[in-house]
Amino acid sequence: MQITRNKYLHDLVIREGNGMVKVITGIRRCGKTYLLFELFVHHLIESGVPQDHIITLALDDEANRSFRDPKALYAHLLQLIQDDNTYYVLLDEAQYAISARELRSKDEPPALYSVLNGLLHHRNVDVYITGSNSKLLSTDVMTEFRGRGDEIRIHPLTFSEFMQAFDGDRYEGWAEYVMYGGLPLTLSMHDDEQKATYLTHLINEVYLTDVVERNRLHKSEELDSLVNVLASSVGSLTNPSRIEATFKSVLHSTMSADTINRYIDCLKEAFLINEATRYDIKGRHYIGSPKKYYFEDVGLRNARLGFRQVEETHLMENIIYNELCARGFSVDVGQVEKRTKNQGNNERQRLEVDFVANRGYRRYYVQSALRLDTPEKTVQEKRPLLSIDDSFKKIVVVKDVIRPYMDDDGILTMGLFDFLLDSDSLDR
């Protein structure tokens, strides 16, 4: 099974020799190792780089435990650099070289950063690292290196990438993708029970256990309950205060809003969930709360809920959000205020635009609709878009199989598969 992941490989290739540490981040098991150790190494060899000038080290491998000591790691790497030709140093899951004590310290950066800085002083060394925690290997590295860290965020397989390896048509592929998501290993499994067991083990025994251990959380059952609430409310506006009220009334829990906020930050740092902030389109400012939370992989979300709450409407919205993020957009939830008269009285309505997608100077307003099967539903989906008084492109994505069309108001309606399977679909 070969999945090319050309976008991410291109992102690495164009950064070769730029004098920075290339930091590849993303949720565990999403394909970082495959990208770096298989696709990128193959590219280097095809480009004529000798194999003994490509140094690969997986720090999550028990056989390499001794190299989790930064001093031992640095000495080992220097020993392998024998001449003045370019060496490529590829470190996988580099956060294993950061100790729990270093994590707790707010004053002193981890010794790993000194190792990476030291490698940068060698002009013939090009450094690439992967990590599964944004706090350790994204924000911190960028701050420590002051412009000498270059992040490449990768995601689970998009639907288009998934279909490269899926044995079936797009309709069968969609049914599979909505249920089991885009973690690459699921594509090699042909039994539903095997996929469900794998994803359930990942979310419960790998991801959440890692969050608890790395953040030294004392009440893992509270984290479990929070993940269940977030999984059940995908696509719904929520905030820590509302979740606190739910815990008190339903679970009789005393977990505070501050604790909930901290746990949400931990889940975001592990790339398990993503946060979409509300944006006032007419007022051109952000609204602090409530927000929406989407799972990085819908298969993990479904596994957490025992594959019981598989509502296609909400999962389609989550998948569209993930697709926009994978294309490099910054994605917010839009709010637009509309004033109307009701029996002579002025009323203000706050209408929601599912996604405000920004990248550079480009912006798109995107609505997700499972189907537009009645005139009332069509009006409901298009009304927020019609209330926006700027000229950026406005799009409704529907599950229905339709040919893309533009209505008299300039709103483009396109089918879900046209959107997902064409990376340039927003510009068609």
BAZADO-798809 format. One record per residue (C-alpha): x, y, z; residue number from 1; residue in one letter. Coordinates in nm, 3 decimals. Each point is the difference from the previous one (the first is absolute). Layout:
# BAZADO-798809
SITE        xx        yy        zz     n   res
SITE         X         Y         Z   NUM     a
...
//
This chain:
# BAZADO-798809
SITE        xx        yy        zz     n   res
SITE     0.000     0.000     0.000     1     m
SITE     0.161     0.322    -0.117     2     q
SITE    -0.139     0.340     0.098     3     i
SITE     0.203     0.279    -0.155     4     t
SITE    -0.075     0.295     0.232     5     r
SITE     0.149     0.226    -0.266     6     n
SITE    -0.096     0.326     0.172     7     k
SITE     0.198    -0.077     0.314     8     y
SITE     0.294    -0.146    -0.192     9     l
SITE     0.009     0.320    -0.207    10     h
SITE    -0.006     0.205     0.322    11     d
SITE     0.312    -0.187     0.117    12     l
SITE     0.183     0.015    -0.332    13     v
SITE    -0.034     0.377    -0.039    14     i
SITE     0.146     0.044     0.350    15     r
SITE     0.314    -0.204    -0.059    16     e
SITE     0.314     0.180     0.113    17     g
SITE    -0.181     0.311     0.125    18     n
SITE     0.207     0.019     0.319    19     g
SITE    -0.298    -0.076     0.225    20     m
SITE    -0.120    -0.296     0.203    21     v
SITE    -0.294    -0.145    -0.189    22     k
SITE    -0.259    -0.089     0.265    23     v
SITE    -0.262    -0.248    -0.126    24     i
SITE    -0.294    -0.004     0.240    25     t
SITE    -0.328    -0.190     0.011    26     g
SITE    -0.199    -0.255     0.192    27     i
SITE     0.169    -0.335     0.067    28     r
SITE    -0.053    -0.266    -0.271    29     r
SITE    -0.098     0.255    -0.266    30     c
SITE     0.299    -0.081    -0.222    31     g
SITE     0.287     0.223     0.117    32     k
SITE     0.247    -0.289     0.014    33     t
SITE    -0.107    -0.129    -0.342    34     y
SITE     0.038     0.347    -0.147    35     l
SITE     0.346     0.055     0.146    36     l
SITE     0.159    -0.347     0.000    37     f
SITE    -0.159    -0.139    -0.318    38     e
SITE    -0.112     0.271    -0.241    39     l
SITE     0.263     0.263     0.084    40     f
SITE     0.286    -0.250     0.029    41     v
SITE    -0.102    -0.146    -0.338    42     h
SITE     0.009     0.352    -0.145    43     h
SITE     0.348     0.061     0.142    44     l
SITE     0.137    -0.327    -0.138    45     i
SITE    -0.158     0.067    -0.340    46     e
SITE     0.169     0.342     0.010    47     s
SITE     0.341    -0.164     0.043    48     g
SITE     0.054     0.037     0.375    49     v
SITE     0.213    -0.292     0.130    50     p
SITE    -0.183    -0.216     0.255    51     q
SITE     0.276     0.047     0.258    52     d
SITE    -0.072     0.375    -0.010    53     h
SITE    -0.363    -0.056     0.104    54     i
SITE    -0.015    -0.049     0.378    55     i
SITE    -0.336    -0.130     0.125    56     t
SITE    -0.086    -0.057     0.364    57     l
SITE    -0.339    -0.091     0.147    58     a
SITE     0.003     0.109     0.364    59     l
SITE    -0.325    -0.181     0.082    60     d
SITE     0.174    -0.330    -0.080    61     d
SITE     0.107    -0.180     0.318    62     e
SITE     0.324    -0.098    -0.174    63     a
SITE     0.093     0.369    -0.009    64     n
SITE    -0.086     0.076     0.363    65     r
SITE     0.360     0.100     0.081    66     s
SITE    -0.020     0.282    -0.257    67     f
SITE    -0.287     0.165     0.187    68     r
SITE     0.277     0.153     0.211    69     d
SITE     0.080     0.320    -0.196    70     p
SITE     0.374    -0.023     0.074    71     k
SITE     0.016    -0.358    -0.127    72     a
SITE    -0.211     0.096    -0.301    73     l
SITE     0.229     0.289    -0.094    74     y
SITE     0.316    -0.209     0.040    75     a
SITE    -0.150    -0.279    -0.213    76     h
SITE    -0.098     0.238    -0.280    77     l
SITE     0.339     0.174    -0.007    78     l
SITE     0.171    -0.339    -0.020    79     q
SITE    -0.197    -0.081    -0.317    80     l
SITE     0.094     0.327    -0.173    81     i
SITE     0.329    -0.094    -0.166    82     q
SITE     0.067     0.259    -0.272    83     d
SITE    -0.101     0.342    -0.136    84     d
SITE    -0.273    -0.125    -0.233    85     n
SITE    -0.363     0.060     0.096    86     t
SITE    -0.149    -0.232     0.262    87     y
SITE    -0.373    -0.033     0.052    88     y
SITE    -0.096    -0.062     0.365    89     v
SITE    -0.353    -0.139     0.036    90     l
SITE    -0.130    -0.043     0.358    91     l
SITE    -0.340    -0.161     0.052    92     d
SITE    -0.216     0.074     0.309    93     e
SITE     0.261     0.237     0.139    94     a
SITE    -0.209     0.082     0.308    95     q
SITE     0.132    -0.325     0.152    96     y
SITE     0.326     0.188     0.060    97     a
SITE    -0.178     0.247     0.230    98     i
SITE    -0.028    -0.111     0.364    99     s
SITE    -0.297     0.044     0.232   100     a
SITE     0.213     0.229     0.217   101     r
SITE     0.076     0.223    -0.298   102     e
SITE    -0.369     0.008    -0.083   103     l
SITE    -0.081     0.137     0.344   104     r
SITE     0.269     0.269    -0.014   105     s
SITE    -0.119     0.338    -0.122   106     k
SITE     0.339     0.169     0.018   107     d
SITE     0.238    -0.227    -0.188   108     e
SITE    -0.052    -0.140    -0.352   109     p
SITE     0.046    -0.377    -0.052   110     p
SITE     0.353    -0.117    -0.077   111     a
SITE    -0.130    -0.140    -0.331   112     l
SITE    -0.025     0.356    -0.129   113     y
SITE     0.372     0.049     0.065   114     s
SITE     0.069    -0.315    -0.202   115     v
SITE    -0.204     0.132    -0.292   116     l
SITE     0.162     0.342     0.027   117     n
SITE     0.341    -0.166     0.004   118     g
SITE    -0.079    -0.192    -0.318   119     l
SITE    -0.104     0.323    -0.170   120     l
SITE     0.354     0.134     0.054   121     h
SITE     0.128    -0.271    -0.234   122     h
SITE    -0.051     0.140    -0.348   123     r
SITE    -0.002    -0.346    -0.157   124     n
SITE    -0.283    -0.133     0.221   125     v
SITE    -0.367     0.023    -0.099   126     d
SITE    -0.234    -0.086     0.290   127     v
SITE    -0.354    -0.143    -0.006   128     y
SITE    -0.198    -0.107     0.307   129     i
SITE    -0.350    -0.129     0.061   130     t
SITE    -0.212     0.043     0.310   131     g
SITE    -0.348    -0.079     0.125   132     s
SITE    -0.047     0.284     0.245   133     n
SITE    -0.038     0.361    -0.111   134     s
SITE     0.111     0.140     0.336   135     k
SITE     0.332    -0.182    -0.010   136     l
SITE     0.095     0.011    -0.364   137     l
SITE    -0.184     0.283    -0.167   138     s
SITE    -0.051     0.315     0.205   139     t
SITE     0.298    -0.058     0.228   140     d
SITE     0.242    -0.085    -0.279   141     v
SITE    -0.103     0.301    -0.205   142     m
SITE     0.051     0.228     0.301   143     t
SITE     0.333    -0.152     0.099   144     e
SITE     0.149     0.019    -0.349   145     f
SITE    -0.125     0.354    -0.072   146     r
SITE    -0.077    -0.055    -0.365   147     g
SITE     0.215    -0.311    -0.052   148     r
SITE    -0.282    -0.251     0.045   149     g
SITE    -0.229    -0.082    -0.292   150     d
SITE    -0.322    -0.189     0.078   151     e
SITE    -0.177    -0.236    -0.239   152     i
SITE    -0.333    -0.116     0.142   153     r
SITE    -0.133    -0.325    -0.143   154     i
SITE    -0.342    -0.155     0.045   155     h
SITE    -0.163    -0.342    -0.035   156     p
SITE    -0.092    -0.095    -0.355   157     l
SITE    -0.241     0.233    -0.174   158     t
SITE    -0.283    -0.169    -0.188   159     f
SITE     0.190     0.050    -0.326   160     s
SITE     0.313    -0.167     0.141   161     e
SITE    -0.215    -0.274     0.153   162     f
SITE    -0.155    -0.079    -0.339   163     m
SITE     0.347    -0.049    -0.153   164     q
SITE     0.029    -0.326     0.194   165     a
SITE    -0.364    -0.097     0.063   166     f
SITE    -0.129    -0.298    -0.199   167     d
SITE    -0.348     0.121    -0.095   168     g
SITE    -0.194     0.290    -0.146   169     d
SITE    -0.041     0.343     0.159   170     r
SITE    -0.334    -0.088     0.161   171     y
SITE     0.142    -0.308     0.170   172     e
SITE     0.308     0.204     0.088   173     g
SITE    -0.210     0.273     0.160   174     w
SITE    -0.190    -0.251     0.214   175     a
SITE     0.332    -0.144     0.116   176     e
SITE     0.163     0.340     0.057   177     y
SITE    -0.292     0.141     0.200   178     v
SITE     0.011    -0.302     0.230   179     m
SITE     0.371    -0.075     0.038   180     y
SITE     0.175     0.323    -0.101   181     g
SITE     0.335     0.052    -0.168   182     g
SITE     0.274    -0.149     0.216   183     l
SITE     0.209    -0.184    -0.262   184     p
SITE     0.025    -0.340     0.169   185     l
SITE    -0.378    -0.053    -0.014   186     t
SITE     0.029    -0.033    -0.379   187     l
SITE     0.199    -0.321     0.041   188     s
SITE    -0.276    -0.153     0.215   189     m
SITE    -0.288    -0.178    -0.173   190     h
SITE    -0.209    -0.092     0.302   191     d
SITE    -0.229     0.254     0.170   192     d
SITE     0.061    -0.147     0.343   193     e
SITE     0.376     0.030    -0.047   194     q
SITE    -0.031     0.368    -0.098   195     k
SITE    -0.230     0.076     0.293   196     a
SITE     0.233    -0.176     0.245   197     t
SITE     0.305     0.182    -0.138   198     y
SITE    -0.160     0.347     0.020   199     l
SITE    -0.146    -0.066     0.346   200     t
SITE     0.341    -0.109     0.126   201     h
SITE     0.163     0.309    -0.151   202     l
SITE    -0.237     0.255     0.150   203     i
SITE    -0.023    -0.163     0.343   204     n
SITE     0.336    -0.166     0.059   205     e
SITE     0.241     0.206    -0.211   206     v
SITE    -0.120     0.358    -0.049   207     y
SITE    -0.183     0.062     0.327   208     l
SITE     0.254    -0.193     0.205   209     t
SITE     0.273     0.213    -0.156   210     d
SITE    -0.194     0.320     0.084   211     v
SITE    -0.040    -0.110     0.363   212     v
SITE     0.365    -0.100     0.044   213     e
SITE     0.158     0.298    -0.177   214     r
SITE    -0.216     0.254     0.180   215     n
SITE     0.003    -0.185     0.335   216     r
SITE    -0.379     0.006     0.025   217     l
SITE    -0.127    -0.155     0.322   218     h
SITE    -0.363    -0.065    -0.093   219     k
SITE     0.003    -0.184    -0.331   220     s
SITE    -0.371    -0.085     0.038   221     e
SITE    -0.082     0.371    -0.027   222     e
SITE     0.200     0.021    -0.323   223     l
SITE    -0.189    -0.305    -0.129   224     d
SITE    -0.333     0.168     0.072   225     s
SITE     0.110     0.322    -0.170   226     l
SITE     0.107    -0.186    -0.316   227     v
SITE    -0.341    -0.169    -0.010   228     n
SITE    -0.177     0.336     0.026   229     v
SITE     0.214     0.154    -0.275   230     l
SITE    -0.050    -0.305    -0.223   231     a
SITE    -0.377     0.024     0.045   232     s
SITE    -0.009     0.372    -0.077   233     s
SITE     0.205     0.020    -0.322   234     v
SITE    -0.124     0.298    -0.199   235     g
SITE    -0.179     0.157     0.298   236     s
SITE     0.099     0.322     0.171   237     l
SITE     0.123    -0.065     0.351   238     t
SITE     0.227     0.138     0.272   239     n
SITE     0.152    -0.117     0.329   240     p
SITE    -0.279     0.160     0.206   241     s
SITE    -0.269    -0.193    -0.187   242     r
SITE     0.197    -0.321     0.035   243     i
SITE     0.046     0.070     0.372   244     e
SITE    -0.377     0.036     0.036   245     a
SITE    -0.052    -0.329    -0.185   246     t
SITE     0.243    -0.178     0.229   247     f
SITE    -0.169     0.136     0.310   248     k
SITE    -0.355    -0.083    -0.108   249     s
SITE     0.054    -0.333    -0.176   250     v
SITE     0.321    -0.146     0.142   251     l
SITE    -0.012     0.172     0.341   252     h
SITE     0.363     0.102    -0.057   253     s
SITE     0.172     0.297     0.163   254     t
SITE     0.244     0.054    -0.287   255     m
SITE     0.045     0.375    -0.048   256     s
SITE    -0.006     0.199    -0.324   257     a
SITE     0.372     0.076     0.048   258     d
SITE     0.080    -0.371     0.020   259     t
SITE    -0.212    -0.069    -0.307   260     i
SITE     0.183     0.274    -0.187   261     n
SITE     0.335    -0.151     0.099   262     r
SITE    -0.108    -0.346    -0.115   263     y
SITE    -0.119     0.140    -0.333   264     i
SITE     0.341     0.162    -0.046   265     d
SITE     0.165    -0.337     0.067   266     c
SITE    -0.217    -0.168    -0.264   267     l
SITE     0.080     0.275    -0.250   268     k
SITE     0.373    -0.028     0.071   269     e
SITE    -0.020    -0.374    -0.074   270     a
SITE    -0.175     0.084    -0.332   271     f
SITE    -0.305    -0.204     0.101   272     l
SITE    -0.241     0.290    -0.041   273     i
SITE     0.003     0.336    -0.176   274     n
SITE    -0.169     0.319     0.112   275     e
SITE    -0.197     0.231    -0.230   276     a
SITE    -0.055     0.350     0.135   277     t
SITE    -0.302     0.212    -0.090   278     r
SITE     0.065     0.297    -0.227   279     y
SITE    -0.238     0.296    -0.035   280     d
SITE     0.005     0.048    -0.377   281     i
SITE    -0.155     0.347    -0.010   282     k
SITE     0.175     0.127     0.313   283     g
SITE     0.328    -0.158    -0.110   284     r
SITE     0.103    -0.126     0.341   285     h
SITE     0.018    -0.327     0.190   286     y
SITE    -0.254    -0.104     0.260   287     i
SITE     0.163    -0.177     0.292   288     g
SITE    -0.266    -0.254     0.091   289     s
SITE    -0.167    -0.238    -0.071   290     p
SITE     0.210    -0.195    -0.251   291     k
SITE    -0.023    -0.317    -0.204   292     k
SITE     0.221    -0.305     0.034   293     y
SITE     0.074    -0.249    -0.276   294     y
SITE     0.187    -0.330     0.020   295     f
SITE     0.321    -0.035    -0.199   296     e
SITE    -0.129    -0.340    -0.114   297     d
SITE    -0.367    -0.095    -0.006   298     v
SITE     0.084    -0.369     0.044   299     g
SITE     0.153     0.076     0.339   300     l
SITE    -0.306     0.206     0.091   301     r
SITE    -0.230    -0.289    -0.094   302     n
SITE     0.214    -0.251     0.188   303     a
SITE    -0.021     0.209     0.315   304     r
SITE    -0.380    -0.022    -0.017   305     l
SITE    -0.002    -0.371    -0.077   306     g
SITE    -0.103     0.065    -0.362   307     f
SITE    -0.351     0.081     0.121   308     r
SITE    -0.054     0.370    -0.080   309     q
SITE     0.093    -0.002    -0.369   310     v
SITE    -0.203     0.299    -0.118   311     e
SITE     0.099     0.070    -0.360   312     e
SITE    -0.097     0.370     0.020   313     t
SITE     0.248     0.079     0.277   314     h
SITE     0.271    -0.231    -0.131   315     l
SITE    -0.022     0.156    -0.346   316     m
SITE     0.049     0.342     0.161   317     e
SITE     0.303    -0.133     0.193   318     n
SITE     0.147    -0.148    -0.319   319     i
SITE    -0.047     0.325    -0.196   320     i
SITE     0.172     0.189     0.284   321     y
SITE     0.292    -0.245    -0.007   322     n
SITE     0.024     0.026    -0.379   323     e
SITE     0.027     0.378     0.016   324     l
SITE     0.271    -0.025     0.267   325     c
SITE     0.191    -0.257    -0.206   326     a
SITE    -0.006     0.243    -0.294   327     r
SITE     0.176     0.256     0.217   328     g
SITE    -0.293     0.222     0.093   329     f
SITE    -0.053     0.166     0.335   330     s
SITE    -0.360    -0.090     0.079   331     v
SITE    -0.245     0.190     0.223   332     d
SITE    -0.373    -0.019     0.065   333     v
SITE    -0.175     0.303    -0.148   334     g
SITE    -0.270     0.211     0.162   335     q
SITE    -0.196     0.262    -0.189   336     v
SITE    -0.263     0.227     0.150   337     e
SITE    -0.318     0.069    -0.194   338     k
SITE    -0.256     0.263     0.100   339     r
SITE    -0.365    -0.070    -0.077   340     t
SITE    -0.339     0.150     0.085   341     k
SITE    -0.262    -0.205     0.179   342     n
SITE    -0.338     0.168     0.051   343     q
SITE     0.167     0.340    -0.017   344     g
SITE     0.276    -0.091     0.245   345     n
SITE     0.367    -0.017    -0.094   346     n
SITE     0.154    -0.339     0.072   347     e
SITE     0.356    -0.120    -0.024   348     r
SITE     0.077    -0.351    -0.115   349     q
SITE     0.339    -0.165     0.026   350     r
SITE     0.049    -0.235    -0.292   351     l
SITE     0.277    -0.257    -0.019   352     e
SITE     0.234    -0.071    -0.289   353     v
SITE     0.153    -0.344     0.052   354     d
SITE     0.349     0.096    -0.113   355     f
SITE     0.197     0.314    -0.078   356     v
SITE     0.312    -0.135    -0.175   357     a
SITE     0.299     0.235    -0.034   358     n
SITE     0.333    -0.052    -0.172   359     r
SITE     0.210     0.303    -0.083   360     g
SITE    -0.219     0.254    -0.177   361     y
SITE    -0.264    -0.260    -0.089   362     r
SITE    -0.320    -0.064     0.193   363     r
SITE    -0.290    -0.237    -0.054   364     y
SITE    -0.328    -0.037     0.184   365     y
SITE    -0.107    -0.365     0.009   366     v
SITE    -0.325    -0.159     0.111   367     q
SITE    -0.032    -0.376     0.059   368     s
SITE    -0.341    -0.151    -0.079   369     a
SITE    -0.074    -0.371    -0.019   370     l
SITE    -0.273     0.075    -0.251   371     r
SITE    -0.214     0.286    -0.131   372     l
SITE    -0.321    -0.197    -0.046   373     d
SITE    -0.252     0.277     0.071   374     t
SITE    -0.026     0.371    -0.087   375     p
SITE     0.001     0.075     0.373   376     e
SITE     0.329    -0.184     0.052   377     k
SITE     0.156     0.184    -0.296   378     t
SITE    -0.104     0.337     0.145   379     v
SITE     0.133    -0.101     0.343   380     q
SITE     0.345    -0.088    -0.135   381     e
SITE     0.036     0.297    -0.235   382     k
SITE    -0.146     0.270     0.224   383     r
SITE     0.320     0.057     0.203   384     p
SITE     0.203     0.024    -0.321   385     l
SITE    -0.243     0.251    -0.151   386     l
SITE     0.039     0.216     0.312   387     s
SITE     0.374     0.047    -0.064   388     i
SITE     0.069     0.321    -0.187   389     d
SITE     0.350    -0.067    -0.132   390     d
SITE     0.116    -0.155    -0.328   391     s
SITE     0.178    -0.312     0.126   392     f
SITE    -0.118    -0.330    -0.146   393     k
SITE    -0.299    -0.168     0.165   394     k
SITE    -0.047    -0.375    -0.030   395     i
SITE    -0.249    -0.264     0.113   396     v
SITE     0.133    -0.359     0.005   397     v
SITE    -0.273    -0.265    -0.016   398     v
SITE     0.010    -0.380     0.021   399     k
SITE    -0.234    -0.018    -0.303   400     d
SITE     0.151    -0.103    -0.332   401     v
SITE    -0.035     0.319    -0.205   402     i
SITE     0.190     0.196    -0.259   403     r
SITE     0.146     0.319     0.152   404     p
SITE    -0.212     0.305    -0.073   405     y
SITE    -0.002     0.370     0.083   406     m
SITE    -0.334     0.161     0.088   407     d
SITE    -0.108     0.358    -0.076   408     d
SITE     0.135     0.116     0.337   409     d
SITE     0.349    -0.124    -0.081   410     g
SITE    -0.011    -0.298     0.238   411     i
SITE     0.174    -0.313    -0.131   412     l
SITE    -0.158    -0.334     0.090   413     t
SITE     0.213    -0.311    -0.053   414     m
SITE    -0.015    -0.368     0.088   415     g
SITE     0.205    -0.141     0.285   416     l
SITE     0.212    -0.224    -0.222   417     f
SITE     0.080     0.287    -0.238   418     d
SITE     0.120     0.196     0.302   419     f
SITE     0.202    -0.276     0.168   420     l
SITE     0.158    -0.164    -0.304   421     l
SITE     0.126     0.320    -0.165   422     d
SITE     0.248     0.205     0.203   423     s
SITE    -0.077     0.303    -0.220   424     d
SITE    -0.378    -0.039     0.028   425     s
SITE    -0.054     0.333     0.177   426     l
SITE     0.139     0.183    -0.302   427     d
SITE    -0.203    -0.180    -0.266   428     r
//
